[in-house]
Amino acid sequence: MRTTTIAGIFALGSALTIAADGEPARAAAKETAPRHAIAMHGAPKYPPKFAHFDYVNPAAPKGGKMKLATIGTFDSLNQFIIKGVSATGLGYLYDSLMTSSSDEAFTVYGLLAETIETPKDRSWVAFTLRPEARFHDGTPVTPDDVIFSFNILLEKGSPFFAAYYANVVKVEKTAARRVKFSFKPGENRELPLILGQFPILPKAYWQKRDFAKTTLDPPLGSGPYRIETVDPGRSITYRRDTDYWGRNLAVNVGAYNFDVIRIDYYRDATVAREAFKTKGFDYRAENESKAWATAYDIPAVKDGRLIKRKFAHKRSSGMQAFAFNTRREMFKDPRVREALGYAFDFEWTNKNLFYGQYRRTRSYFSNSELASTGLPKGGEREILERFRGRIPERVFTEEYRPPVYDGSGNIRAGRRSAMRILKGAGWVVRDKKLVNAKTGKQMRFEILLNSPAFERIVLPFVRNLKRLGIRARARLVDPAQYENRVRDFDFDMVVGSFGQSLSPGNEQRDTWSSRAADFKGSRNIIGIKDPVIDELIELLIAAPDRKGLIDRVRALDRVLLWNHFVIPQWHIPYDRRVFWDKFGIPKVIPMLGSSFDLWWVDAVKAAALEGGASKTKAN
C-alpha cells in the first residue's frame, strides 16, 4: 500500500508548527531524523560513517576453505518453518535490515537499510533501503520484499515469528525505498530494533513456491554466501559471493573471509571428534568437558599444529537444565518439581565427570548483570510487590540456591528433604516405590536425550531418583526424532537450553508465555501458563531504560526460579575451541565472544600445516 511519506507529512507539520513555537517542532524533527544506528538504551558506540567494528581485522585476506562439522542430518533448506530438519548455516544466505555489533549490549547498524527512523516513544519505525542492495540474481531489494517477508514469516513461518512481532499492527511502503512498521499502543522499546533482524526474502522467488513446504532446492538470498552443493543428510557447501552487494559496508569489513565453507554431518560427537583429529575438518567447538580434558592429548596438540584455546566472553549463559514438561500431570505441582531437584548431585558430577570445569547455574541469566542475587531490593522489589500473594512467598525471603552437596556422592540429607516435600504433595513410598497416595500409581517418567554424551550424566541422576522410589529412564533417540518430539511437546523431561541475550525482550514471549505454551514448535517447551509471568514479560518489554530493564529481568528470573520449572545444570564463562593452526584471528575479542566468521586463512600457517611442519604454539 502506498501512502504519503512520513517525511512529507512531517515537513508539512513542522512548517505549520514553527509559526507557533519553532523550538519544540525542531526538537521533534531531530528525534525522528534518519539515523545510521539505534541502541536499545543510550547511544550507539560507533558514529555515522565509521570504518569498521573495533574487533575485526580490516585487512583480513579473502580466500581459502573452512571445513566444519555438525551432528545429525537434514532434509530441508527452508529453516523458517517447523516442518523438516533444516541444514546448518542457512543464515549465510540472507541479509536483514539491520545487524548487531558484538561489543555492545544491543545496538543495531544498517545492513540492507541505509537508515532507521523512530520517534521518541518508539511507536513506529521506518527503514530506508540502500539503493545498491541486491539479491543474488541481481534484482534490487525493495519495500515489497520486506513487506512480503514479514507477512509470510508470520503467516506460515515458525510460531516464534508471530510471538516475537506480535505488537506490529501495520507494515506499509511509504516511498520508493522506505518501509514503515506501526505498533500497538503500549511501551515496546525493543521492537524497532528487532524489526531489523528478520531475514528479507525475495517476493518474486517465493510467490512461485509453497513456503510452507520443505525443499532441497537452493533458495535465493542476498547474503555473503550462496549454496554451492547439497548432499542431503551428509553435507552442504557454501561459496562466498564475490559480487556480494554488501561486501564493502562497514558492518561487513573483516568478516566472511573464507571462499568456501563446507559442513559435514556426523552420526555422533565421538565419530566427529575422531575425524577432526585426522584433519577431517578444521574447527570444533568442544562442548564436552571430558573430551576437553582428555581427548586431545595427542602429538598435534603438543607440537602446536592443533590449537586448544579458551575464549572468554561476557555473554549471559542462559539456562541449561533438566526441563519438566508441566503438561504432564505428575509435574504440575511445583513441590514435586522442587523435590526432584534434590536428586541431582552437581558437585559429584562436576568432580567426577567434568574435571571441575563448570559452575552451577543459579539464574536464567547467569554470567551477567541480569542475574538475580541475594534478596530483592529497590526497583526489583517494587515490581515483585505488585504480585505478592500470586507468586511464591520465598521470592521475598530466600535467595534461590539449588541443593549443594559435598561431592562424595552421599546425598542422604537431600533425599530426606525431597521425601518431606513429596509427602506434602501427596506422594508416599510403598514397597520401595514412590506412589500417588490417591491413585496408587508409581511416579515414572522418561528423560529424552539426543546425545550419547549425556547418558553418563543422566544415569547417576536416574540412580538417585530410583532411591526415592521413582522409576525414571534415559532414552536416546536420533536427532530428527528428538527434534520432532520436542517440537510436539511429546516428552516428560529433556535437557533444555534456554539461551539469553544481554538485552532480553520480545523473545521472552515465545519462551515463557501462556500463549506460546499452546503452539507446537514454540520455545515454551515447559508449558508455562502463568498470568504473573505473562505480565512480567510485558513489563520487561516496556522497560524505559537499562536500569529498569535489569530490575524487570531480575524479577522475572526470581519468579521462574522459585516455580522450579527446571533443575539447573551448569555453565562456563568461556568458549572451548579446538582448531588446526591455519587461521588468523583478530586480536580483540568482543564481549559476546570470538566468531569464526571474522577469522581468515593464514597462507603461511596453512602451507606449513599442509607440509606437516611443527609449529610453535600461537594465539
C-alpha positions in Angstrom: 0.0 0.0 0.0 1.4 3.4 -1.0 0.8 6.3 1.3 2.0 9.9 1.6 5.5 9.6 3.0 6.0 10.2 6.7 8.8 12.6 5.7 6.4 14.7 3.7 3.8 14.7 6.4 6.3 15.7 9.0 7.8 18.5 6.8 4.3 20.0 6.5 3.6 19.7 10.2 6.9 21.3 11.0 6.2 24.3 8.8 2.9 24.9 10.4 4.1 24.4 13.9 7.2 26.6 13.7 5.0 29.6 13.3 3.7 29.0 16.8 6.7 27.6 18.6 9.6 26.7 16.5 11.9 25.0 19.0 9.7 22.1 20.0 9.0 21.3 16.4 12.7 21.3 15.5 13.4 19.0 18.5 10.7 16.6 17.3 12.2 16.6 13.8 15.6 15.7 15.3 14.0 12.8 17.3 12.7 11.2 14.1 15.6 12.1 11.8 17.0 9.1 9.9 20.0 7.5 11.7 22.6 5.0 10.8 22.1 3.0 14.0 20.0 2.8 17.1 20.7 1.4 20.6 18.3 -0.3 22.9 19.3 2.2 25.7 21.7 5.1 25.3 23.6 5.9 22.2 25.4 3.7 19.6 29.1 3.2 20.2 30.0 3.7 16.5 29.4 7.0 14.8 28.0 7.6 11.3 30.4 6.6 8.6 32.6 4.5 10.9 35.1 2.4 9.1 34.7 -1.0 10.8 34.0 -2.6 14.1 36.9 -2.5 16.6 37.1 -6.2 17.0 37.8 -7.1 13.3 40.9 -7.2 11.2 40.0 -4.8 8.4 43.0 -6.2 6.4 41.9 -9.8 6.7 42.6 -11.6 3.4 39.8 -13.4 1.5 40.3 -16.9 0.3 40.7 -20.5 1.5 38.3 -23.1 2.8 36.8 -23.7 6.2 35.6 -27.2 6.9 33.1 -27.7 9.7 31.1 -30.5 11.2 27.7 -30.9 12.9 25.8 -33.8 14.3 22.6 -35.5 12.9 21.0 -35.0 9.5 19.0 -32.6 7.4 16.2 -32.8 4.8 15.3 -29.2 4.1 16.8 -25.9 3.0 13.9 -23.9 4.4 14.8 -23.0 8.0 11.8 -20.7 8.6 9.1 -23.4 9.1 8.7 -26.1 11.7 8.5 -28.9 9.1 11.6 -31.0 8.4 15.1 -30.6 9.7 16.9 -27.7 8.1 20.6 -27.6 7.2 23.2 -25.8 9.3 24.5 -22.5 8.0 21.5 -21.3 6.0 21.7 -17.9 7.7 24.6 -17.1 5.4 22.2 -16.8 2.5 20.2 -13.9 3.9 20.7 -10.3 4.9 18.4 -8.4 7.3 17.6 -4.7 7.5 20.0 -4.2 10.4 22.8 -6.1 12.1 24.1 -6.1 15.7 27.6 -5.4 17.0 29.3 -7.8 19.3 30.8 -5.3 21.8 27.5 -3.6 22.9 24.6 -5.0 24.9 22.2 -4.3 22.0 22.8 -1.9 19.2 21.8 -2.3 15.5 23.5 -0.8 12.5 22.2 -0.5 8.9 22.7 -3.5 6.6 20.1 -3.7 3.9 18.7 -0.5 5.4 20.7 2.7 4.9 18.8 4.5 7.8 16.4 3.9 10.5 13.8 6.3 11.9 11.7 6.1 15.1 10.1 8.7 17.3 11.0 9.2 21.0 8.1 6.9 22.1 9.1 4.3 19.6 5.5 3.8 18.4 6.7 3.1 14.9 9.9 2.5 12.9 10.8 3.2 9.3 13.7 1.8 7.3 15.1 3.3 4.1 16.8 0.6 1.9 20.2 1.1 0.4 19.9 1.6 -3.4 22.7 -0.9 -4.0 21.1 -3.7 -2.1 20.6 -6.8 -4.3 19.6 -10.4 -4.3 21.9 -12.9 -5.8 20.1 -12.8 -9.1 20.9 -9.1 -9.4 17.4 -7.8 -8.7 17.1 -5.0 -6.1 15.8 -5.5 -2.6 12.6 -3.4 -2.3 10.0 -2.5 0.3 7.7 -5.0 -1.3 10.2 -7.7 -0.5 10.3 -6.5 3.1 6.5 -6.5 3.4 6.2 -9.9 1.8 8.9 -11.4 4.1 7.3 -10.1 7.2 3.8 -11.3 6.3 4.9 -14.8 5.1 7.0 -15.4 8.2 4.1 -14.5 10.5 1.5 -16.5 8.4 3.5 -19.6 7.5 6.7 -19.5 9.4 7.7 -20.9 12.8 5.4 -19.7 15.7 8.4 -17.8 17.0 7.9 -15.0 14.5 4.2 -14.4 15.4 5.2 -14.1 19.1 8.2 -12.0 18.5 6.5 -9.5 16.3 3.0 -9.6 17.9 2.9 -5.9 18.6 3.1 -4.9 14.9 -0.3 -3.7 13.5 0.7 -2.4 10.1 3.5 -2.5 7.6 3.5 -0.3 4.6 5.5 1.1 1.7 5.8 4.9 2.2 8.4 5.8 -0.5 10.3 4.1 -3.3 12.9 2.7 -0.8 11.1 3.2 2.5 9.0 0.8 4.6 7.2 1.7 7.9 6.0 -0.6 10.7 3.4 0.8 13.1 2.8 -0.7 16.6 0.0 -1.4 19.0 -0.3 1.1 21.9 2.0 0.5 24.8 5.7 0.5 25.6 7.9 -1.8 23.5 11.2 0.0 23.1 12.9 -3.1 21.7 10.5 -3.5 18.7 12.2 -1.0 16.4 15.5 -2.9 16.8 14.2 -6.4 16.4 12.2 -5.5 13.3 15.6 -5.0 11.7 16.5 -8.6 12.4 14.2 -10.8 10.4 15.6 -12.2 7.0 14.5 -10.4 3.9 13.3 -12.9 1.2 12.7 -12.2 -2.5 9.0 -11.9 -3.1 9.3 -12.9 -6.8 11.0 -16.1 -5.9 8.7 -17.3 -3.2 5.5 -16.3 -4.8 6.1 -19.2 -7.3 6.7 -21.7 -4.4 4.9 -23.1 -1.4 6.6 -21.5 1.6 5.1 -24.0 4.0 6.8 -27.0 2.4 10.3 -28.3 2.9 12.7 -28.1 -0.1 16.1 -29.1 -1.2 16.3 -26.5 -3.9 18.9 -23.9 -3.0 16.8 -20.7 -2.2 17.6 -17.2 -3.5 19.1 -14.8 -1.0 21.1 -11.6 -0.7 23.7 -12.6 1.9 27.5 -13.1 1.7 27.3 -16.8 0.6 25.4 -18.9 -1.8 24.8 -22.7 -1.6 27.2 -24.5 -4.0 26.4 -28.2 -3.4 24.0 -30.2 -1.3 24.3 -33.8 -0.3 21.1 -34.3 1.7 21.8 -35.5 5.2 25.5 -35.7 4.6 27.0 -32.3 3.7 26.3 -28.8 2.5 28.8 -26.4 0.9 28.6 -22.6 0.8 30.7 -20.4 -1.6 31.4 -16.7 -0.9 29.6 -14.5 -3.4 32.5 -12.4 -4.9 29.8 -10.0 -6.2 28.1 -9.7 -2.8 26.4 -6.3 -2.8 27.4 -5.5 0.9 31.0 -6.6 0.9 32.3 -3.1 1.4 29.9 -2.0 4.1 31.5 -1.0 7.4 29.5 -3.7 9.3 30.9 -6.4 7.0 34.6 -5.2 6.8 36.8 -8.0 8.1 34.0 -10.6 8.0 33.1 -13.5 5.8 36.6 -14.2 4.6 36.5 -17.8 3.6 35.9 -18.6 -0.1 34.3 -21.9 0.8 32.5 -23.2 4.0 31.7 -26.9 3.9 29.7 -28.5 6.7 29.8 -32.3 7.1 27.3 -34.3 9.1 28.3 -37.0 11.5 26.4 -39.6 13.4 27.6 -38.5 16.9 30.2 -36.4 18.6 32.6 -39.2 19.2 32.8 -40.1 15.5 33.1 -36.4 14.6 35.9 -35.8 17.1 38.0 -38.7 15.8 37.6 -37.4 12.2 38.6 -34.0 13.4 41.9 -35.3 14.9 42.8 -36.7 11.5 42.1 -33.3 9.7 38.6 -34.3 8.6 37.6 -30.7 9.4 39.3 -27.6 10.7 37.4 -26.2 13.7 35.5 -27.6 16.6 33.5 -26.1 19.4 34.2 -28.6 22.2 31.2 -28.9 24.5 32.2 -32.0 26.4 34.3 -31.4 29.5 35.7 -34.9 29.5 36.8 -34.6 25.9 38.4 -31.2 26.5 40.4 -32.7 29.4 41.4 -36.0 27.9 40.6 -36.4 24.2 43.3 -34.0 22.8 46.4 -35.5 24.4 47.9 -36.1 21.0 51.1 -35.1 19.2 49.4 -32.5 17.1 48.4 -30.5 20.2 51.8 -30.9 21.8 53.7 -29.6 18.8 51.3 -26.8 18.1 49.7 -27.9 14.9 46.3 -28.3 16.7 45.4 -25.4 19.0 43.2 -25.7 22.1 42.1 -22.3 23.3 39.6 -20.8 25.7 37.9 -17.6 24.5 36.5 -15.6 27.4 33.2 -13.8 26.9 30.7 -11.8 28.9 27.5 -13.3 27.4 24.6 -14.3 29.6 25.0 -18.1 29.9 21.2 -18.6 29.8 19.9 -21.7 31.4 20.8 -25.3 30.6 18.7 -27.7 32.8 16.6 -30.7 33.2 13.4 -29.2 31.9 10.0 -30.5 33.1 7.1 -30.8 30.7 4.4 -29.3 33.0 1.7 -30.6 30.7 2.3 -33.9 32.3 0.0 -34.3 35.4 2.8 -35.5 37.7 4.8 -32.3 37.0 2.1 -29.8 37.5 2.8 -29.4 41.2 5.9 -27.1 41.8 6.6 -29.0 45.0 7.2 -32.2 43.1 9.5 -30.3 40.7 11.4 -28.9 43.6 11.7 -32.2 45.3 13.2 -33.9 42.2 15.9 -31.3 42.1 17.4 -32.8 45.2 18.2 -36.0 43.2 20.8 -34.1 41.0 24.2 -34.1 42.6 26.1 -31.4 40.7 29.2 -31.4 42.9 29.8 -35.1 42.4 29.1 -34.7 38.7 31.4 -31.8 38.3 34.2 -33.5 40.2 34.0 -37.0 38.7 32.7 -36.3 35.2 33.6 -32.7 34.3 37.1 -32.4 35.8 35.9 -29.5 37.9 35.4 -27.2 34.8 31.9 -26.0 35.5 30.0 -23.6 37.7 26.5 -24.4 39.0 23.8 -22.3 37.3 21.7 -20.3 39.7 19.9 -18.0 37.3 18.3 -17.9 33.9 20.7 -15.1 33.2 23.9 -16.3 34.8 27.3 -14.7 34.0 25.6 -11.3 33.5 24.3 -8.3 35.5 20.8 -9.5 34.7 21.0 -12.4 37.1 19.1 -12.1 40.4 21.2 -12.4 43.5 20.6 -12.0 47.3 17.2 -10.8 48.2 15.2 -8.4 46.0 15.5 -4.7 46.8 15.0 -1.3 45.2 13.1 -1.2 41.9 13.2 -5.0 41.6 11.4 -5.5 44.9 8.8 -2.8 44.0 8.0 -4.8 40.9 7.6 -8.0 42.8 5.5 -6.4 45.5 2.8 -5.9 42.8 2.4 -9.6 42.6 2.6 -10.6 46.3 0.2 -13.4 47.0 0.3 -14.5 43.4 4.0 -15.6 43.4 5.9 -17.9 45.8 6.5 -16.1 49.1 10.1 -17.3 49.2 10.8 -14.9 46.4 10.9 -12.2 49.1 12.5 -14.2 51.9 15.1 -16.5 50.4 17.9 -16.3 47.8 17.4 -19.1 45.3 20.1 -21.8 45.6 19.9 -25.3 44.2 20.9 -28.1 46.7 24.6 -28.2 47.4 26.4 -31.4 48.3 30.0 -32.3 49.3 31.0 -34.2 46.1 31.2 -37.5 47.9 28.1 -38.9 46.3 26.3 -39.1 49.6 23.0 -37.1 49.3 21.0 -38.7 52.1 20.2 -35.3 53.6 18.9 -34.2 50.2 16.8 -37.4 49.9 15.2 -36.7 53.2 14.3 -33.1 52.1 12.9 -34.5 48.9 10.7 -37.1 50.7 9.4 -34.5 53.1 8.3 -32.2 50.2 6.9 -35.2 48.2 4.9 -36.3 51.2 3.3 -32.9 51.4 2.5 -33.1 47.7 0.6 -36.3 48.2 3.2 -38.9 47.3 4.2 -41.8 49.6 6.6 -44.8 49.5 5.0 -48.2 49.3 7.1 -51.4 48.6 10.1 -49.1 47.8 8.0 -47.3 45.2 7.0 -43.7 45.2 3.3 -43.7 44.5 0.5 -41.2 44.5 -1.4 -41.6 47.7 -4.8 -41.3 46.0 -4.2 -43.4 42.8 -1.5 -45.7 44.0 0.4 -45.2 40.7 4.1 -45.1 40.8 5.9 -42.0 39.6 7.7 -42.9 36.4 9.0 -40.8 33.6 11.4 -40.7 30.6 14.3 -38.4 30.1 14.6 -37.8 26.4 18.1 -37.4 25.0 19.7 -36.8 21.6 23.4 -37.1 22.5 25.2 -40.2 23.8 27.5 -37.8 25.8 24.6 -37.0 28.2 23.9 -40.6 29.1 26.8 -40.7 31.5 25.5 -37.6 33.2 21.9 -38.6 33.3 22.4 -42.2 34.7 23.7 -41.1 38.1 20.6 -38.8 38.3 18.4 -41.8 37.4 20.0 -43.8 40.2 19.3 -41.1 42.7 15.7 -40.9 41.6 15.5 -44.7 42.0 16.5 -44.3 45.6 13.4 -42.1 46.0 11.3 -44.9 44.6 10.9 -43.2 41.2 11.2 -45.2 38.0 13.0 -42.9 35.6 14.8 -43.9 32.4 17.0 -42.2 29.9 16.1 -42.7 26.3 18.4 -41.8 23.5 16.9 -41.2 20.1 18.2 -39.9 16.8 18.4 -36.1 16.3 15.4 -36.0 13.8 13.1 -37.9 16.2 14.3 -35.8 19.1 13.5 -32.6 17.3 10.1 -33.8 16.2 9.1 -35.0 19.7 10.3 -31.8 21.4 8.5 -29.7 18.8 5.3 -31.6 19.5 5.9 -31.5 23.3 5.9 -35.3 23.3 8.3 -35.9 26.3 8.4 -36.0 30.0 11.8 -34.4 30.6 14.6 -33.2 28.4 17.9 -31.4 28.8 16.7 -28.0 27.7 18.8 -25.0 26.8 17.3 -21.5 27.1 19.7 -19.0 25.7 19.5 -15.4 26.7 21.0 -12.2 25.3 22.3 -9.2 27.3 19.1 -7.3 26.3 16.1 -9.6 26.8 12.8 -8.5 25.2 10.1 -9.8 22.9 11.6 -13.3 22.5 10.6 -14.0 26.1 7.0 -14.3 25.0 7.9 -17.3 22.9 9.9 -18.9 25.7 7.6 -18.4 28.8 4.2 -17.0 27.8 0.9 -18.7 28.2 0.1 -18.1 24.6 3.3 -19.8 23.4 2.6 -22.9 25.5 -0.2 -23.9 23.1 1.9 -23.5 19.9 3.8 -26.6 18.8 7.3 -25.6 17.8 7.4 -22.7 20.3 10.3 -22.4 22.8 7.9 -22.8 25.7 8.7 -26.5 25.9 8.0 -26.4 29.6 4.4 -25.5 29.1 4.4 -22.5 31.4 0.9 -20.8 31.8 1.2 -18.2 34.5 -0.6 -14.8 34.3 2.1 -13.2 36.5 4.9 -14.4 34.2 2.9 -13.0 31.2 2.7 -9.6 33.0 6.4 -9.7 33.9 7.3 -10.3 30.3 5.3 -7.3 29.1 6.8 -5.2 31.8 10.3 -6.3 30.7 9.5 -5.4 27.1 8.3 -2.0 28.2 11.4 -1.2 30.2 12.2 2.6 29.7 15.9 2.4 30.4 18.8 0.0 31.2 18.2 0.1 34.9 14.6 -0.6 34.5 15.3 -3.5 32.2 17.7 -5.0 34.7 15.2 -4.7 37.6 12.4 -6.3 35.5 14.6 -9.1 34.2 15.7 -10.0 37.7 12.1 -10.0 38.9 11.2 -12.4 36.1 14.2 -14.5 36.9 13.2 -15.0 40.5 9.6 -16.0 39.7 10.9 -18.5 37.1 13.4 -19.9 39.6 11.0 -20.3 42.5 8.4 -22.1 40.4 11.0 -24.8 39.9 10.3 -25.3 36.2 13.8 -26.7 35.7 16.6 -28.4 37.6 19.5 -26.1 36.8 22.7 -27.7 35.5 25.9 -25.8 34.8 27.8 -23.2 32.7 31.3 -21.8 32.0 32.3 -18.2 31.3 34.3 -19.1 28.2 34.1 -20.9 24.9 36.3 -24.0 24.3 37.6 -24.1 20.8 40.0 -26.5 19.1 41.3 -25.8 15.6 44.1 -26.6 13.2 46.7 -23.9 13.1 45.9 -22.4 9.7 43.9 -19.4 10.8 44.4 -15.8 11.6 42.3 -14.5 14.5 41.5 -10.8 15.4 43.5 -9.6 18.4 40.4 -8.1 20.1 37.8 -10.5 21.4 34.5 -8.7 21.9 32.3 -9.3 25.0 30.0 -11.6 23.0 33.0 -13.9 22.3 35.0 -14.9 19.2 33.3 -15.7 15.9 35.0 -17.7 13.2 33.1 -15.5 10.7 35.8 -13.0 11.5 38.7 -15.4 11.1 40.7 -15.9 7.9 43.1 -18.5 6.4 46.7 -17.5 7.1 48.5 -18.6 3.9 51.9 -19.2 5.7 50.3 -21.2 8.5 48.2 -23.2 6.1 51.2 -24.1 3.9 53.3 -25.2 7.0 50.4 -27.3 8.2 49.9 -28.9 4.8 53.6 -29.7 4.7 53.4 -31.3 8.1 55.8 -28.9 9.7 55.6 -28.5 13.5 54.6 -25.1 14.7 55.3 -23.2 17.8 52.1 -22.7 19.7 50.5 -19.4 18.8 47.4 -17.3 19.6 
